[in-house]
Amino acid sequence: MAVLLLVLLLALILFGVGFVFKALWWVAIAVFVIWLLGFLFRAADGDGRRRWYRW
């Protein structure tokens, strides 16, 4: 019985880790898209300084 509970607990932990990694991939993609849009809009300002960062 204890082995079955350990296997179920391991499966639950691995499922949770997999879900978190998938969610982090979506967050990373969203951040990249926002950064890319900021980069493109910043380059279109035409203020003479072509910086890809804000500081």
Secondary structure, 3 states (H helix, E strand, C coil): CHHHHHHHHHHHHHHHHHHHHHHHHHHHHHHHHHHHHHHHHHHCCCCCCCCCCCC
